[in-house]
Amino acid sequence: MSKRLPRRGATLAKAIIEEYQPKSVEDMQNALKEIFGPMFEAMLNGEMENHLGYMSNERSEKDTANRRNGYTPKVLKTS
């Protein structure tokens, strides 16, 4: 019987652990945020471009009144 090759997920998990060397659950959460954060941001930007029908900062005539106003820091006040 042949030896099973490691799956991509197992290889990726091993690389993440070797690179970040997490000592706690919080360390692992921070590592995953650093890895997946930019990926999710890129996916959301792509979804927005698809929804609006044009890329961010595009200056051409638009088919819709929807506009992108950019990014500003926001503070949420709760009571």
Contact map, one row per residue, 1 for C-alpha under 8 A:
1110000000000000000000000000000000000000000000000000000000000000000000000000000
1111000000000000000000000000000000000000000000000000000000000000000000000000000
1111100000000000000000000000000000000000000000000000000000000000000000000000000
0111110000000000000000000000000000000000000000000000000000000000000000000000000
0011111000000000000000000000000000000000000000000000000000000000000000000000000
0001111101100000000000000000000000000000000000000000000000000000000000000000000
0000111111100000000000000000000000000000000000000000000000000000000000000000000
0000011111110000000000000000000000000000000000000000000000000000000000000000000
0000001111111000000000000000000000000000000000000000000000000000000000000000000
0000011111111100000000000000000000000000000000000000000000000000000000000000000
0000011111111110000000000000000000000000000000000000000000000000000000000000000
0000000111111111000000000000000000000000000000000000000000000000000000000000000
0000000011111111100000000000000000000000000000000000000000000000000000000000000
0000000001111111110000000000000000000000000000000000000000000000000000000000000
0000000000111111111000000000000000000000000000000000000000000000000000000000000
0000000000011111111110000000001000000000000000000000000000000000000000000000000
0000000000001111111111000000000000000000000000000000000000000000000000000000000
0000000000000111111110000000000000000000000000000000000000000000000000000000000
0000000000000011111110000000000000000000000000000000000000000000000000000000000
0000000000000001111111000001001000000000000000000000000000000000000000000000000
0000000000000001111111100000000000000000000000000000000000000000000000000000000
0000000000000000100111111011001000000000000000000000000000000000000000000000000
0000000000000000000011111011000000000000000000000000000000000000000000000000000
0000000000000000000001111111000000000000000000000000000000000000000000000000000
0000000000000000000001111111100000000000000000000000000000000000000000000000000
0000000000000000000000011111110000000000000000000000000000000000000000000000000
0000000000000000000001111111111000000000000000000000000000000000000000000000000
0000000000000000000101111111111100000000000000000000000000000000000000000000000
0000000000000000000000001111111110000000000000000000000000000000000000000000000
0000000000000000000000000111111111000000000000000000000000000000000000000000000
0000000000000001000101000011111111100000000000000000000000000000000000000000000
0000000000000000000000000001111111111000000000000000000000000000000000000000000
0000000000000000000000000000111111111000000000000000000000000000000000000000000
0000000000000000000000000000011111111100000000000000000000000000000000000000000
0000000000000000000000000000001111111110000000000000000000000000000000000000000
0000000000000000000000000000000111111111000000000000000000000000000000000000000
0000000000000000000000000000000111111111100000000000000000000000000000000000000
0000000000000000000000000000000001111111110000000000000000000000000000000000000
0000000000000000000000000000000000111111111000000000000000000000000000000000000
0000000000000000000000000000000000011111111100000000000000000000000000000000000
0000000000000000000000000000000000001111111110000000000000000000000000000000000
0000000000000000000000000000000000000111111111000000000000000000000000000000000
0000000000000000000000000000000000000011111111100000000000000000000000000000000
0000000000000000000000000000000000000001111111110000000000000000000000000000000
0000000000000000000000000000000000000000111111111000000000000000000000000000000
0000000000000000000000000000000000000000011111111100000000000000000000000000000
0000000000000000000000000000000000000000001111111110000000000000000000000000000
0000000000000000000000000000000000000000000111111111000000000000000000000000000
0000000000000000000000000000000000000000000011111111111100000000000000000000000
0000000000000000000000000000000000000000000001111111110000000000000000000000000
0000000000000000000000000000000000000000000000111111100000000000000000000000000
0000000000000000000000000000000000000000000000011111110000000001010000000000000
0000000000000000000000000000000000000000000000001111111000000000000000000000000
0000000000000000000000000000000000000000000000001101111101000100000000000000000
0000000000000000000000000000000000000000000000001000111111000000000000000000000
0000000000000000000000000000000000000000000000001000011111000000000100000000000
0000000000000000000000000000000000000000000000000000001111100000000100000000000
0000000000000000000000000000000000000000000000000000011111110000000000000000000
0000000000000000000000000000000000000000000000000000000011111000000000000000000
0000000000000000000000000000000000000000000000000000000001111100000000000000000
0000000000000000000000000000000000000000000000000000000000111110000000000000000
0000000000000000000000000000000000000000000000000000010000011111100000000000000
0000000000000000000000000000000000000000000000000000000000001111100000000000000
0000000000000000000000000000000000000000000000000001000000000111110000000000000
0000000000000000000000000000000000000000000000000000000000000111111000000000000
0000000000000000000000000000000000000000000000000001000000000001111100000000000
0000000000000000000000000000000000000000000000000000000000000000111110000000000
0000000000000000000000000000000000000000000000000000000110000000011111000000000
0000000000000000000000000000000000000000000000000000000000000000001111100000000
0000000000000000000000000000000000000000000000000000000000000000000111110000000
0000000000000000000000000000000000000000000000000000000000000000000011111000000
0000000000000000000000000000000000000000000000000000000000000000000001111100000
0000000000000000000000000000000000000000000000000000000000000000000000111110000
0000000000000000000000000000000000000000000000000000000000000000000000011111000
0000000000000000000000000000000000000000000000000000000000000000000000001111100
0000000000000000000000000000000000000000000000000000000000000000000000000111110
0000000000000000000000000000000000000000000000000000000000000000000000000011111
0000000000000000000000000000000000000000000000000000000000000000000000000001111
0000000000000000000000000000000000000000000000000000000000000000000000000000111
